[in-house]
Amino acid sequence: MSISVVIVDDHELIHNGIESMLAETNAEIVGHAYDGTDAVRLCQSLNPDLVLLDVRMPGLSGIDTLAELKQQCPDVCVIMLSTYANPTYVARSIIRGASDYLIKGTDRAELLSVMSRAVLKQGPPESSIYKRIHHLMSRRKDKQMTSFKLTNREVQVLRHLGLGLSNAEISDSLGISIETVKEHVQNILRKTNASDRTQVAVWAVREQLI
């Protein structure tokens, strides 16, 4: 099965490297974009199977580009590429509909495997950072939480706070209103005696709840 691919990155070196890695494979590079706006236009025109998208770009960021791509081209698979395994970026990518999240420097075999799994809708492997963060975001109480008087939903919101997500992003992730998120945040601050969301996020990390 041939996979049509668009590469989106603001560095020519990345384009050349990926093009070299995908040579003589079942992946066909059908387009190159160097910023988010061009990426959306290109995907609307070419309708590729898959987009390899840089997380951090000038102008429209990779995360915002992902959101726009999924709105304009909902069937396209998007794999995010980043230099660092930043949990906040991974969480934001998950919320906005990315198929997977890869670290730049991934070898050819893994890249091809991830691309194939994405197009076949098989999901990322259990060992991937995408899966680890996804499980963390969806997990409710566990044994570590029994000594804290937090509800299951408050635990979920707390873990999202620890990932550096905004109220709007938590709302999208959990499928609840922003006002409800705000209420949960206030309850968490009161129950943990934290003065603000930054302090409670640091506390959650220190207590190994994140």
N, C-alpha and C positions, 0 to 999 in steps of 0.2 A: 504494500500500500504506500503510495507516494504521499508525502506531507508537504503542503505548500507553506512557506515560512516567510514572515517579515521580521527583519531585525531592526530594533529601535535603540539607538545609543548615540550619545553625542561625541564619541571618540571613534575615529576611523580605524584605529588599531583593533578595537573590539570587533568591528564589522569584519575586518580581514581575518582575524583569528577564528571567528565562528564559521566564516565562509570556508576556511581551510579545513576545519574540523568536520564540516558537513559534506565535503567533497566526496563523490563516489559513494553516497549513501542514498537512502530512499527519501531524503529531505531535499526539496527544491526551493532555493531562496528566490522568491518572486519580487522582493522589494526591500529597500533600505530607507529608513527615516532617521533623522538626526535630532528631532525634537518631537514633543508630544502632539502638537497641532498637526504637523505633517503625518505623523503616525496614524491619527484618526482618519485623515483624508485618504491616506493610502489604503487603509483597511476597508474603508467604505467602497473604494474603487475596485480593489483586488479580491476582497472577501477570502483571505487566506484561512488555512486550517488552524494556524498557530502563530503567535507573536512572541518573540523573545524581547523582553522590555526591561531596560535599565531602570532601577529604582530612583536614582538621583540624577536629574538632568536640569539644566537651566530653563527658565520659563515654566512651562507646564510640567510639574514633577511627574515622575514615573507613576506614583500612586494616583495622582489626579488623572493622568492619561489612562490608567487602567479603568478607573470609574467611567470615563467618557467612552472608552472602547466597549465596555460591557453594556453601556446604554445604547450606543449606536450600532454595534455589531455583537449582539448578545450570544451568538453561537461560537464566536472565536475563542480558542483556548489561549490563555496568556500565562506565560512563565516569566516570573520576575527574576532579574539578574542583579546581584549586588556584590560589592567587595566584602561586606561584613554581614554576619548573621545577627543583625539587629532585631531583637524580639518585637519592638514596636513596629518596625517596617513589615515584619512578617505578619503580625496581627492585622495591620491595616490592609495588607494585600489580601489576606483571607476574607476580611469583611467585604472588600470590593470585588471579590469574585475571581481571584487568581487561581490557576490550576495547580501551580507549584511555585517554589521559591528556591533558586539555585545560587550558590556562591560562585563568583567568577573564578576561574581556575579549575572548575570541574573538568574531569577528563572526558574524552570523546564517548566512551562506552556509557558513562552515566548520563551524559547529555542526551544521547540517542534514546536511552531507556526512559528517561523522564518525559521526553517529547512524545514517545510512543504511548506511554501510559496516559498522558494528558489527552491525546487525540482519541484514544479508545475509552475515555471516561473511567479509567481504572483507579484514579486517585493516586496521590503520592505514597511511597512506601512508608511503613510504620516507623522506620528509623530516621526519616527526614525531619528537618527542623520545622517544616510546615505542619506535619502531623503532631509533633510535640507541642507546638503552640496551640494548634487547634484543639487538642485534648485538654490543654490547660484552660482554654477559654470556655469550654463546655462543661468542665468538671464542677461538681457541686461540693458538698462537704466531704471531708475525709477525716481520718483519725487525728490528724494534726489540728483540726478545727474544733474538736469537741469541747475545748476549754473556753472557747469564745462564744458569746451569745449572739452570733450572727445567723440570720436565716440562710437557707440555700441560695436564694437570689442575691442576698447581700454578699455572700462569698463569691459568687460569679462576678458581681460588679467590682468587688475588691480586686480580684485577679486582673480584670480589665484595667483598673486604675494602675496596678503595678506594671502593666505593659505600656503605660504612658498614653492611653487612649482618652479622647475627649468624650464629653457626655453624648454628643451626636453619634460618635463612632460606637459607643457602648449601646446606644439605642438601636442602631442598625444591626449590630451583632446579636443582641438578645431579643430583638423584636418587641421592644417595649418603648413607651413614649419617653421623650427627653425629660418631661416633668417627673415621671416615675423614677428615672435614673437619678435625678436630683434628690428626690426623697430618700432613695437608697443611700446615696453618698452622704447625706446629712445624718442618717441613722448610723452609718459606719463610723463617721467622725465622732459622733457622740459616744458610741459603744467602745471605741478604742482610745478615747481621750486625745485624739489628734486634732491639731489646730487647722489643718488644711489638707487638701488631697495629695499634695507632694509629701507631706509628713507621713500620711497613712500609707502611701505607696512605698516609701523607704522602710517603714515599719514592717510591711508585708514581706518585702524582700529579706529584711534582716531575720524575720521569724521563719524564713524558708517556706512561705506560703505561696510564693510565685515560682 
